[in-house]
Amino acid sequence: MAIAYTGGCQCGAIRYEVTGAARQIVACHCTDCQRQSGSAFGMTMVVAEEDFRITQGKEKTVAFGSDSGRQKVGGFCPPH
């Protein structure tokens, strides 16, 4: 039986489907993840690129530097 997850952003502009198993699940406590989630951590599920598909909308990709100096890239719903 195939694994399938669906979800989306809180405003409903973006919907997605994941059709494979998670490779990793991470709870990140960096300041950026705390700010984005409004809590003490942010949750991330890492999946294979071919197992992820946006089914509605188009995300806005934002790249920024992290405290370690590496670049982070995030996909978010565009402003309304």
C-alpha positions in Angstrom: 0.0 0.0 0.0 1.4 3.4 -1.0 1.9 6.1 1.5 0.1 9.4 0.7 -0.1 12.6 2.7 -1.9 15.9 1.7 -1.6 19.3 3.3 -1.2 23.0 2.7 -0.5 26.4 4.1 -2.7 27.9 6.8 -4.4 30.3 4.4 -5.3 27.6 1.9 -3.4 29.2 -1.1 -1.0 26.2 -1.4 -1.9 22.5 -1.4 0.5 19.6 -1.7 0.8 15.9 -1.9 3.5 13.6 -0.6 3.5 10.0 -2.0 6.5 8.5 -0.3 7.9 7.8 3.1 9.6 10.4 5.2 13.4 10.2 5.0 13.8 12.2 8.1 11.7 14.2 10.6 13.4 17.2 12.3 12.4 19.5 15.2 14.5 22.6 14.7 15.0 25.1 17.5 16.7 27.9 15.6 15.4 31.4 15.9 14.0 31.5 12.4 12.0 28.3 12.9 10.7 29.6 16.3 9.6 32.9 14.6 8.0 31.1 11.7 6.1 28.6 13.9 5.3 30.9 16.8 6.6 28.2 19.2 9.8 26.8 20.6 10.6 24.8 17.5 9.6 24.2 13.9 8.9 20.7 12.4 10.2 19.6 9.1 9.6 16.3 7.2 12.3 15.6 4.6 11.0 13.6 1.6 12.5 12.7 -1.8 11.9 15.4 -4.4 10.1 13.0 -6.7 7.6 12.2 -3.9 6.5 15.8 -3.5 4.0 17.7 -5.7 2.2 21.0 -5.3 -1.4 20.4 -6.4 -2.7 24.0 -6.0 -1.1 27.4 -6.1 2.5 28.5 -6.5 4.9 29.0 -3.6 7.3 31.9 -3.2 10.8 30.7 -2.6 13.0 32.7 -0.2 16.7 32.2 0.3 18.6 33.6 3.3 21.7 33.0 5.4 21.7 31.0 8.6 23.7 31.5 11.7 26.2 28.8 10.5 26.8 30.8 7.3 25.0 28.2 5.1 22.1 29.2 2.9 18.6 28.1 3.8 15.7 28.1 1.2 12.1 28.2 2.3 8.9 27.9 0.2 6.0 30.0 1.5 2.6 31.0 0.2 2.8 34.4 -1.6 1.3 37.5 0.0 -2.3 38.2 -0.8 
